[in-house]
Amino acid sequence: MPAIYEYRTVPKLDQAAYLTAKITNWQELNLLDGEASLFFEGAFLGKTIFDLKHAPDTLSLSLGKDLNIVVSREKLKTFSSKKFLGNERIESLAFEITVRNNKAQHIDIVVEDQIPISSLKEISVRDTEYPGAVLDEEKGKLIWKYSISARQTQKMQLKYRVEFPKNRRMALE
């Protein structure tokens, strides 16, 4: 079945890449409601249920983890630090996300992460750097989109500094 394949990963939560197949014009395929077996690259992945009466214009099927896409998210100690300045605490954090495509063909991947956001005046997030990503300022969500060639690696960096009262406890990673 013709599909657009896209990988997604959120390495802060799970250092794995998940493959989705997006099927457009599925109405022309004469599909029926019910159970369907999923195969990818000749391997059986599992089963899904089609409820086509409530399906959107594009069907999205999750095909699970792909172990040939290696994802890591490492804290960069050389850019990370903790300082006290008067009654304030300043924490600088930096991360490097690496995606390695071990497949024999190129892949399209969406990588998500986030920067902290604060609704309190005494807590501020500054000096944010996320080259190549698009930021949703309301949610602090970062999205990188890449096409990675076969057997190639793509690296992304994320940096930010948080200033807050030293008597507050913060979970920033």
JOVENLIN-V586349 format. One record per run of one state. SS is the DSSP state (~ for helix, > for strand, _ for the rest). FROM is the first residue (numbers start at 1). LEN is the number of residues. Records with the same first field share a line. If there is no record, write none. Layout:
SS=FROM-LEN ; FROM-LEN
//
This chain:
_=1-3 ; 11-3 ; 24-2 ; 30-4 ; 41-2 ; 51-1 ; 55-4 ; 66-3 ; 76-5 ; 86-2 ; 102-5 ; 115-9 ; 130-4 ; 137-4 ; 149-4 ; 166-8
>=4-7 ; 14-10 ; 34-7 ; 43-8 ; 59-7 ; 69-7 ; 81-5 ; 88-14 ; 107-8 ; 124-6 ; 134-3 ; 141-8 ; 153-13
~=26-4 ; 52-3
//
